[in-house]
Amino acid sequence: MLKSNAERKLKHLFDGGDWNVYEPNILKLGVGAPGTDIMAANCDNFRAATDHCLEREKRENQSLIFQYGPPSGTFEVRREISTYFTEMFQSPVNSEDLIITTGATQGFHLILSTMLDFEGFVFVDEYTFMVALDMIKHFSTLTIVPVKLNDDGVDLRDLEEQVFKRRFQSKKKEFWGIYYTIPTYHNPTGILFSPEVCRGIVQLARKYDFLVVCDDVYNILSYGEKPTRLMSYDVRTDADFGGHVISNGSFSKVLGPGVRLGWLELPPRLKPIIDGCGFANSSGCFNNYTSGIVGSLFELKLAQKQIAVAYEAYKERMLATTQVLRDELPACCKLVSPTGGYFIWVRIPDQLDCREFLKYCLENHKIYFIVGTRFSADGQSGKQFFRLSIAFYPKEKLVDGARRLCNALKDYIVKH
Ligand SMILES: Cc1ncc(COP(=O)(O)O)c(C=O)c1O
């Protein structure tokens, strides 16, 4: 155990260790956060929004933005979010269904701590967001159950088999089980769940009464046709509707992770569970001040402008990087070109091990990526995969990196 808390004076999360994006000689193709250039207008935009918000507070609201807020967040802010996303998703997002959070990470933690029996099960895709796995493991009485993932989403047969074996009647919490997933531009695989798979997940959730948590942080970033989000398949007018899906949203990828603002969208039977919990009540809205500023950012149409800037940059980066990979990856490797989001998932031949390939890349080509094993619950499966991200670097750097990576892979395959 460490005996002291050595001060590291980091400026941000990707400023040290394996992740250090300022290491000049190594290209970090793993970083899942917006690059500095994407957020270049934020200081001016947030200054204008802050002035707008605080002037109104002084004039009309007696500075209530500094008070404990309503546990779900103020109506005005939830209305701005619901209006924007109703248009974006072309399906209704109701202000009354929203709870403001400090981002999707907190949103998921909140769901785990309030909705799930602590003796229960969390079903996850066989490769999933690594930090979600770390979080679930902290609830040490929960059991993680990986489920097979296909190119069009979770394998429904395997999900049903796993769920069927584990289900029980919880006497303590609303749910005995949660299926946690990222159905739209999945992390790490980049895939989009098909309508059939989304429909099937909702049917299973209703049949076995488990909760589906959709980590929807990449929904905004569709580079082709806009998909229908999984939550929309849990149709409220269905005779057997119960409310089995929560959408966990965030502004981290488009306004900036440091803003720490997100929202949960919940069906009527579930919202009171969080609204009424001590954590939400004692916090009095998790982020009353920041959400007020972001509300103004939307009112002034600056958020919309900033989201459009981020969207265009990511789209250009994704199209350029995947083009290089399609052209130059060795034929024995597999790539599913994502139609949105941040991530590209590459499969190399089974006899190779990406952990060894990463060492080779770092030593010989100065390229860093994340090995597939980081995304599996046991930390062992996934050695034949690696994940790239298009978020952080400008297009030119990504294209150069992708080209160097393909060359490295060709050399490595010849040598092994
Ligand atoms: C699937 C997924 N969920 C959540 C997060 C983090 O979201 P937030 O910054 O809103 O906590 C990320 C970011 O890497 C992610 O990829």
The ligand as an ORCA input file, in Angstrom:
! r2SCAN-3c Opt
* xyz 0 1
  C     -19.800      4.495    -22.626
  C     -19.340      5.642    -21.798
  N     -20.028      6.009    -20.719
  C     -19.657      7.034    -19.959
  C     -18.528      7.778    -20.243
  C     -18.167      8.908    -19.356
  O     -19.203      9.837    -19.365
  P     -19.212     11.119    -18.437
  O     -18.030     11.951    -18.796
  O     -20.497     11.772    -18.773
  O     -19.164     10.680    -17.020
  C     -17.767      7.444    -21.361
  C     -16.542      8.194    -21.666
  O     -15.509      7.677    -21.985
  C     -18.173      6.347    -22.158
  O     -17.484      5.966    -23.231
*
